Amino acid sequence: MENGIYTVTNAEPRDDQSWLVNRFTDGVRTVTLDLTTFIGGDNEDKYFASVSDTDTVSYLKSGIPLARITASGKYGPYDPEASDGRETGVAGLLESQLRIEWTRGGLKYKTFSAGMRYMAVIDKSKLPVDTGEAVFEGLFFDMPNGDNTAAGGPITPLSAAAGKAVASASVDTLAGATDTGRSLMKATDATAARTAIGAGTSNFSGSYNDLTSKPSIPPAPANATTAKAGLVKQATHVADPAGETPTKAEFIALRNALVTAGQMAGA
């Protein structure tokens, strides 16, 4: 101690990559970590190689399963209990141990660029945290104990690309679906579907006569008279005159057709 000031120096711990059995060439991409997602919770002590109230520097362990945060596009630790996108699956594993600096206010930097391995043969049992039955993105195989002997067990695919079946989507896991939309897709009959969208039921028979508050239909007009217009019908056909000058009989035939159709008064 000098002038009442303590200086604490922590040696960098060894980067434990016992989880990594076999690298695939170029199987790493750069991602941005949201360091705030590694703090707190039951797994904090599993993420950090060393962290205490007196540490000003700590180290995130390599091999931490990472997952994408939907809203920000950054990455944090896979967490099946999360609700920010990190619960959907493992995007990759933190490639190397990462040095984190602290101040009195907390993290010196809240985001940090790091390498994320998305292809490898790993020993899943040696990852810093248990991933359960999570599906891995990219290309991952699990080789227990680093070999394929009877003691090690068979090689198991962890990702869809490696042959692991991906859990089928369900109504409840559809991104962007609203509560109303989910209820509608779950409806088992017409009544449930109407309830989901807030629609009422109807007992309308389909007959116009059963409607209420319908407009009055005016009565059909009467036949035409010499005094007013009205309904008329098509007159029967009258043949053309036989000669250039119509005869009296031909004229009467035309008149009678018009009278019968109601287009001319009878007298």
matplotlib code that plots the C-alpha trace (Angstrom):
import matplotlib.pyplot as plt

x = [0.0, 1.3, -0.4, -3.4, -4.0, -4.2, -3.0, -4.6, -3.0, -4.6, -2.7, -4.5, -5.9, -5.2, -7.7, -9.4, -10.4, -10.8, -14.3, -12.8, -11.9, -11.4, -11.6, -13.0, -11.0, -12.5, -15.2, -15.2, -17.0, -16.9, -19.9, -20.7, -21.3, -23.7, -21.6, -24.5, -26.2, -23.4, -23.8, -26.2, -28.2, -27.3, -24.6, -22.5, -19.8, -19.6, -19.1, -16.2, -12.8, -12.4, -14.6, -14.9, -15.7, -12.1, -11.4, -10.8, -10.2, -11.9, -12.1, -15.0, -14.4, -14.1, -16.7, -19.6, -22.7, -23.8, -27.2, -28.5, -30.5, -33.4, -33.9, -30.2, -28.6, -25.9, -25.0, -25.2, -25.1, -27.7, -30.5, -33.6, -35.3, -34.7, -37.3, -35.1, -34.3, -31.5, -33.8, -34.2, -30.9, -27.2, -25.7, -22.1, -19.4, -17.1, -13.8, -11.3, -11.1, -12.0, -10.5, -13.2, -12.4, -14.4, -14.7, -16.5, -19.6, -19.5, -18.4, -15.9, -17.3, -20.8, -20.2, -17.2, -16.3, -15.3, -14.9, -17.7, -17.0, -19.8, -18.2, -16.4, -16.3, -16.7, -17.1, -20.4, -19.9, -16.9, -18.6, -18.8, -22.6, -25.0, -27.0, -29.5, -31.2, -30.7, -30.2, -27.0, -26.8, -23.8, -22.2, -21.4, -20.8, -20.5, -17.6, -17.6, -14.1, -12.6, -12.7, -15.0, -14.1, -16.5, -15.6, -16.2, -19.3, -20.6, -20.3, -23.7, -24.8, -25.9, -27.0, -29.5, -26.6, -25.0, -28.2, -30.0, -33.7, -34.8, -37.9, -40.9, -42.4, -45.6, -48.2, -46.8, -43.3, -44.1, -42.3, -44.5, -47.8, -50.2, -52.3, -55.4, -53.6, -52.4, -55.9, -57.4, -54.8, -55.6, -59.4, -60.9, -64.2, -66.1, -67.4, -63.9, -62.7, -65.4, -64.6, -60.9, -61.6, -64.5, -67.2, -70.8, -73.0, -76.0, -79.3, -80.3, -82.2, -81.2, -84.7, -85.4, -88.7, -86.8, -84.8, -85.7, -85.6, -85.7, -87.0, -90.5, -90.7, -93.2, -96.0, -95.6, -97.1, -100.6, -101.2, -100.9, -104.0, -104.7, -104.2, -101.0, -98.0, -97.9, -96.9, -97.2, -96.1, -94.6, -97.1, -97.4, -95.6, -97.7, -96.5, -95.5, -98.2, -98.5, -98.4, -97.2, -100.5, -101.6, -105.1, -107.8, -107.4, -103.7, -104.2, -106.8, -104.4, -101.7, -104.2, -105.4, -101.8, -101.2, -104.5, -103.8, -100.3, -101.8, -100.0, -103.2, -106.6, -109.3, -111.7]
y = [0.0, 3.5, 6.7, 4.7, 3.2, -0.5, -1.9, -5.3, -7.2, -10.4, -12.8, -13.8, -17.3, -20.0, -20.1, -23.5, -24.8, -28.5, -28.3, -27.9, -31.2, -30.3, -26.9, -26.5, -24.1, -20.6, -21.6, -18.3, -15.0, -11.7, -10.7, -7.9, -9.0, -7.3, -7.7, -6.7, -10.0, -11.9, -10.2, -11.5, -14.7, -18.2, -18.6, -15.5, -17.4, -19.9, -17.3, -15.6, -17.2, -14.7, -12.0, -10.5, -7.2, -6.2, -7.2, -4.5, -7.0, -10.3, -12.9, -14.4, -18.1, -19.4, -21.9, -19.9, -20.8, -17.5, -16.5, -13.5, -10.8, -10.1, -6.3, -5.2, -7.9, -8.3, -11.5, -12.7, -16.1, -18.7, -18.8, -21.0, -18.8, -15.5, -13.7, -11.5, -14.1, -15.8, -18.7, -19.9, -21.8, -21.6, -19.5, -20.4, -20.6, -17.9, -18.7, -17.3, -16.1, -12.4, -9.7, -7.5, -4.3, -2.8, 0.6, 1.8, 2.3, -1.2, -2.4, -0.1, -1.2, -2.6, -4.0, -5.8, -7.5, -11.1, -14.2, -16.7, -20.2, -21.7, -24.9, -27.5, -30.9, -30.3, -32.0, -30.5, -31.7, -29.4, -26.2, -23.6, -24.0, -26.8, -26.2, -29.0, -30.1, -26.8, -26.9, -25.4, -23.3, -23.7, -27.1, -28.8, -32.3, -33.6, -36.0, -37.0, -37.2, -36.2, -39.6, -42.2, -45.0, -47.0, -44.7, -41.6, -42.7, -41.9, -38.6, -36.8, -34.0, -30.9, -28.7, -29.1, -29.0, -31.9, -33.9, -33.0, -32.6, -29.0, -28.6, -27.8, -24.4, -24.0, -21.3, -20.1, -19.7, -17.8, -14.5, -11.5, -13.3, -11.3, -12.9, -12.5, -14.2, -17.1, -17.6, -17.6, -20.2, -22.4, -22.2, -25.7, -24.6, -21.6, -20.6, -20.4, -18.5, -15.9, -15.6, -15.0, -12.1, -10.7, -11.5, -12.2, -15.0, -14.8, -16.7, -15.0, -17.5, -15.9, -14.8, -11.1, -11.4, -12.2, -9.0, -6.2, -2.5, -3.2, -0.4, -0.5, -1.8, 0.3, -1.6, -2.5, 0.2, -0.3, -0.9, 2.1, 4.1, 7.0, 9.3, 8.0, 5.8, 2.3, -1.2, -2.4, -5.7, -6.5, -6.6, -9.6, -9.5, -8.1, -9.2, -6.6, -5.5, -7.6, -4.6, -1.0, 0.2, -1.5, -2.9, -2.2, -5.7, -5.3, -2.0, -3.6, -6.4, -3.9, -2.0, -5.1, -6.1, -2.7, -2.8, -6.3, -5.3, -2.3, 0.2, 1.6, 2.1, -0.3, 2.5]
z = [0.0, -0.9, 0.2, 1.3, -2.2, -2.8, -6.1, -7.1, -9.9, -11.2, -13.4, -16.6, -16.1, -18.6, -21.5, -20.9, -24.3, -23.2, -24.8, -28.3, -29.8, -33.4, -35.2, -38.7, -40.8, -40.9, -38.5, -36.7, -37.2, -35.4, -33.4, -30.9, -27.3, -25.0, -21.8, -19.6, -20.3, -18.7, -15.4, -12.7, -12.7, -11.7, -14.3, -13.7, -11.8, -14.6, -17.3, -15.6, -14.9, -12.1, -10.7, -7.2, -5.5, -5.7, -9.3, -11.9, -14.6, -15.2, -18.0, -19.8, -20.4, -23.9, -25.0, -23.5, -25.7, -27.4, -28.8, -30.8, -29.1, -31.4, -30.8, -30.9, -33.1, -30.4, -28.7, -25.1, -23.4, -24.5, -21.8, -22.2, -19.7, -21.5, -23.5, -25.8, -28.4, -26.5, -25.7, -29.3, -29.7, -29.6, -32.4, -31.6, -28.9, -27.6, -29.4, -26.9, -23.4, -23.3, -21.0, -19.3, -17.5, -14.6, -13.0, -9.8, -12.0, -13.4, -16.8, -18.5, -21.9, -22.2, -25.7, -27.1, -30.4, -30.1, -32.2, -32.2, -33.4, -35.5, -36.7, -34.5, -32.9, -29.2, -25.9, -24.8, -21.3, -20.9, -21.9, -19.1, -18.9, -19.7, -22.9, -22.3, -25.5, -27.3, -31.1, -32.3, -35.4, -37.8, -37.8, -34.4, -33.3, -29.8, -29.1, -25.4, -23.9, -27.2, -28.9, -30.3, -28.1, -26.0, -23.1, -25.1, -26.8, -30.3, -32.1, -31.9, -34.2, -32.3, -35.3, -38.1, -40.6, -38.8, -39.0, -35.7, -36.2, -35.5, -33.3, -35.4, -35.0, -33.1, -32.9, -29.6, -31.0, -34.2, -34.3, -34.8, -34.2, -32.0, -29.2, -31.5, -34.3, -32.1, -30.7, -34.2, -35.4, -32.4, -33.0, -33.4, -34.8, -36.2, -32.8, -31.3, -34.4, -34.0, -30.3, -31.2, -33.5, -31.4, -33.9, -32.9, -34.0, -36.3, -36.7, -40.0, -42.1, -45.3, -46.2, -46.9, -45.1, -41.8, -41.9, -39.5, -40.2, -44.0, -46.4, -47.8, -51.3, -53.4, -55.2, -58.8, -61.1, -62.6, -66.3, -68.5, -69.4, -71.8, -68.8, -67.2, -67.9, -66.6, -67.3, -70.9, -72.5, -75.8, -78.7, -80.9, -84.2, -87.2, -90.6, -93.2, -95.6, -98.7, -101.1, -101.1, -99.6, -96.4, -96.5, -93.9, -92.5, -92.1, -90.3, -87.9, -87.2, -86.1, -84.0, -82.3, -81.4, -79.8, -77.9, -76.6, -75.4, -73.5, -75.7, -77.2, -75.8, -76.9, -77.9]

ax = plt.figure().add_subplot(projection="3d")
ax.plot(x, y, z, "-o")
ax.set_aspect("equal")
plt.show()
